[in-house]
Amino acid sequence: MRFEVKPSIVWLAVIAFVAVAIPATSSLAQVPGYVRVKFAKASLMAGGGAGSGVLTYRGRDYRFRISGVSMGVAAGASVSRLEGWASGIVQVSDFAGTYSSVGGGGALVGGFGGVQLRNEKGVTIALQGPRAGMEFATNLSVIRISLK
């Protein structure tokens, strides 16, 4: 007795194997997250600030607190509403941590600002948005983000 296998069954088995064994995107692939932050700060040479925000990552919202200190040439006070993207996130816990930034900016009643931050886990956050208040700064900042 001879056993015959139809070519259509073989192709169906190969396609099923490829679809299961080699997914199009890995579940561990790095996906950027969308970040919204409200941050208030005051400074005179050294400064400090605090705020809160939301990270939208893989369809879920994660609330966080943000605080920071800056050293350099700075004077004034401002409130910023920033939005942007966080990249390099493998898991949500990578987003929390200590970020550093070197930069500057200003606001006289109203303005527009931006910042790029990077933490020890390789997460980079690029934010921009309107700023209200009166502030001029060129400084080194250390920002701490903690998930709520």
SVG drawing of the C-alpha trace seen along z (x, -y; Angstrom):
<svg xmlns="http://www.w3.org/2000/svg" viewBox="-5 -89 31 91">
<polyline fill="none" stroke="black" stroke-width="0.4" points="0.0,0.0 1.3,-3.3 0.7,-6.6 0.2,-9.7 0.4,-13.3 -1.3,-15.9 0.8,-19.0 -1.9,-21.3 -1.8,-19.8 2.0,-20.2 1.8,-23.9 -1.0,-24.5 1.3,-22.9 4.2,-25.1 2.2,-28.3 0.7,-27.4 4.2,-26.8 5.6,-30.0 2.6,-32.0 3.1,-30.6 6.9,-30.2 7.9,-33.5 5.6,-36.3 5.7,-39.6 6.5,-41.7 8.0,-40.5 6.1,-41.1 9.3,-42.4 9.9,-44.9 10.6,-48.4 7.5,-50.6 7.6,-54.4 5.3,-55.8 3.4,-59.1 4.2,-61.5 2.2,-64.5 3.7,-66.5 2.7,-69.6 5.8,-71.0 6.2,-74.1 9.6,-75.4 11.3,-78.4 15.0,-79.3 17.7,-81.8 21.0,-80.3 19.8,-76.9 16.3,-75.9 13.8,-73.2 10.5,-72.0 7.8,-69.4 4.9,-68.1 3.0,-65.1 2.2,-63.4 0.9,-60.5 2.8,-57.9 0.6,-56.2 2.4,-52.9 1.0,-49.9 -2.6,-51.2 -2.5,-51.9 -2.0,-55.1 0.6,-55.2 0.6,-58.2 3.9,-59.5 5.4,-62.2 8.3,-64.3 10.7,-66.4 14.0,-68.0 16.8,-70.4 19.0,-72.5 22.3,-74.3 23.6,-77.1 22.6,-80.5 18.8,-80.7 16.3,-83.1 12.5,-83.2 9.5,-80.9 7.5,-79.1 4.8,-76.5 5.1,-74.2 2.7,-71.8 4.9,-69.5 4.2,-66.6 6.3,-64.2 7.7,-60.7 9.7,-58.3 11.7,-55.7 13.9,-52.8 11.2,-51.4 11.3,-47.6 9.0,-47.4 7.1,-50.1 9.5,-50.1 12.3,-51.3 10.5,-54.7 11.0,-55.5 14.5,-56.7 16.9,-59.6 17.2,-61.6 19.8,-64.2 19.7,-67.1 21.8,-70.1 19.9,-72.9 18.4,-76.3 15.3,-78.3 13.2,-81.2 9.7,-82.6 8.5,-86.1 4.8,-85.8 4.5,-83.0 6.9,-81.0 7.7,-77.6 10.2,-75.2 11.7,-71.8 13.9,-69.3 15.5,-66.0 16.2,-63.6 17.9,-60.3 18.0,-57.9 20.3,-55.1 18.2,-52.4 18.5,-54.0 15.1,-55.6 15.1,-58.9 12.3,-61.4 11.8,-64.3 9.3,-66.9 8.1,-70.3 5.3,-72.7 4.1,-76.0 5.6,-77.7 4.0,-80.5 5.9,-82.8 9.1,-84.6 12.3,-82.6 15.7,-82.5 17.9,-79.5 21.1,-77.8 21.7,-74.9 22.4,-71.2 19.2,-69.5 18.6,-66.2 15.1,-65.0 13.5,-62.1 10.5,-60.3 8.6,-57.8 5.5,-55.8 2.4,-56.2"/>
</svg>
